[in-house]
Amino acid sequence: MIIIPFKDWQKLDLRVGKIIEVKDHPNADKLYLLTIDLGTEKKTLVAGLKENYKPEEMQGKLCVIFCNLEPATIRGVKSEGMIMAAVSRDKKGKETGVVLIQPEKDIELGAKIE
């Protein structure tokens, strides 16, 4: 485990968003293109969730988005952040489960995680 100073934690911009569109990535079998509504803006994310979720299971869900992650082009599509998920692994490190991180109650889109 790496310990980071509180001032570094404060640099993260984690916000509540809503998944408003889920499409297959045109250049990758295991990736989705997600459109996320953050209240004041919309972002496109590339997410490797195809093996864990069907599009209809994600559509309309609230989620937590890492908003100020440096954009990255993944298989030809610009990803403007990262959707947060919990990942479990077996003793050999193989992924055994993925669950989206969600607020427990409704809250306005764009609410900051503090």
C-alpha positions as CSV (number, residue, x, y, z in Angstrom):
1,M,0.0,0.0,0.0
2,I,1.2,3.5,-0.9
3,I,0.5,6.2,1.7
4,I,-0.3,9.6,0.1
5,P,-0.5,13.0,1.8
6,F,-4.0,14.5,2.3
7,K,-3.1,17.4,0.0
8,D,-2.7,14.8,-2.8
9,W,-6.1,13.3,-2.1
10,Q,-7.6,16.8,-2.4
11,K,-6.3,17.0,-6.0
12,L,-8.7,14.2,-7.1
13,D,-11.9,15.4,-8.6
14,L,-14.4,12.6,-8.0
15,R,-18.0,13.4,-8.8
16,V,-21.4,11.7,-9.0
17,G,-22.5,11.1,-12.6
18,K,-25.3,9.2,-14.4
19,I,-24.7,6.8,-17.2
20,I,-27.0,8.1,-20.0
21,E,-25.6,6.0,-22.9
22,V,-23.8,2.7,-23.3
23,K,-22.4,1.7,-26.7
24,D,-20.0,-0.9,-27.9
25,H,-16.5,0.4,-28.7
26,P,-16.1,0.2,-32.5
27,N,-12.5,-1.1,-32.2
28,A,-12.5,-3.4,-29.1
29,D,-14.5,-6.4,-28.1
30,K,-14.2,-5.9,-24.3
31,L,-14.8,-2.1,-24.1
32,Y,-17.9,0.1,-23.9
33,L,-18.2,3.8,-24.7
34,L,-20.1,5.5,-21.9
35,T,-21.7,8.9,-22.0
36,I,-21.8,10.3,-18.4
37,D,-24.0,13.2,-17.3
38,L,-22.3,15.2,-14.6
39,G,-25.0,17.9,-14.3
40,T,-23.0,20.8,-15.9
41,E,-21.3,18.7,-18.6
42,K,-21.2,15.4,-20.3
43,K,-18.1,13.2,-20.7
44,T,-17.2,10.2,-22.9
45,L,-15.5,7.4,-21.1
46,V,-14.0,4.1,-22.4
47,A,-14.6,1.4,-19.9
48,G,-13.6,-2.3,-19.8
49,L,-16.9,-3.5,-18.3
50,K,-18.3,-5.7,-21.1
51,E,-17.5,-8.9,-19.3
52,N,-19.2,-7.7,-16.1
53,Y,-22.3,-5.7,-17.2
54,K,-24.8,-5.7,-20.0
55,P,-25.6,-2.2,-21.4
56,E,-29.2,-2.3,-19.9
57,E,-27.7,-3.0,-16.5
58,M,-25.7,0.2,-16.6
59,Q,-28.1,2.6,-18.4
60,G,-29.4,5.2,-16.0
61,K,-27.2,4.2,-13.0
62,L,-25.6,6.7,-10.8
63,C,-21.8,6.2,-10.5
64,V,-18.6,7.9,-9.3
65,I,-16.3,9.4,-12.0
66,F,-12.7,10.4,-11.7
67,C,-13.1,13.6,-13.6
68,N,-9.6,15.1,-13.7
69,L,-7.8,12.1,-14.8
70,E,-5.6,13.0,-17.8
71,P,-7.5,12.1,-21.0
72,A,-6.3,9.0,-22.9
73,T,-7.0,7.7,-26.4
74,I,-8.0,4.1,-26.1
75,R,-8.3,2.2,-29.3
76,G,-8.9,5.4,-31.2
77,V,-11.5,7.0,-28.9
78,K,-10.7,9.7,-26.4
79,S,-11.6,8.8,-22.8
80,E,-12.3,11.8,-20.6
81,G,-12.1,10.2,-17.1
82,M,-12.6,6.9,-15.4
83,I,-15.7,5.2,-13.9
84,M,-14.9,3.9,-10.4
85,A,-15.4,0.2,-9.6
86,A,-14.5,-2.2,-6.9
87,V,-12.5,-5.3,-8.2
88,S,-12.0,-8.5,-6.3
89,R,-9.2,-10.9,-7.2
90,D,-8.3,-14.5,-6.2
91,K,-5.0,-15.4,-4.6
92,K,-3.3,-15.6,-8.0
93,G,-4.5,-12.1,-8.9
94,K,-7.2,-13.2,-11.4
95,E,-10.2,-10.9,-11.4
96,T,-13.2,-12.6,-9.9
97,G,-15.7,-9.7,-9.7
98,V,-16.3,-6.1,-10.7
99,V,-19.0,-3.8,-9.1
100,L,-19.6,-0.1,-10.0
101,I,-19.2,2.3,-7.1
102,Q,-22.6,4.1,-6.6
103,P,-24.1,6.6,-4.1
104,E,-26.4,4.9,-1.6
105,K,-29.1,7.5,-2.2
106,D,-30.0,10.0,-4.9
107,I,-27.9,13.1,-5.0
108,E,-27.5,15.8,-7.6
109,L,-25.4,15.0,-10.6
110,G,-21.9,16.5,-10.3
111,A,-21.8,16.3,-6.5
112,K,-18.2,16.1,-5.4
113,I,-16.9,13.2,-3.4
114,E,-15.0,14.6,-0.3
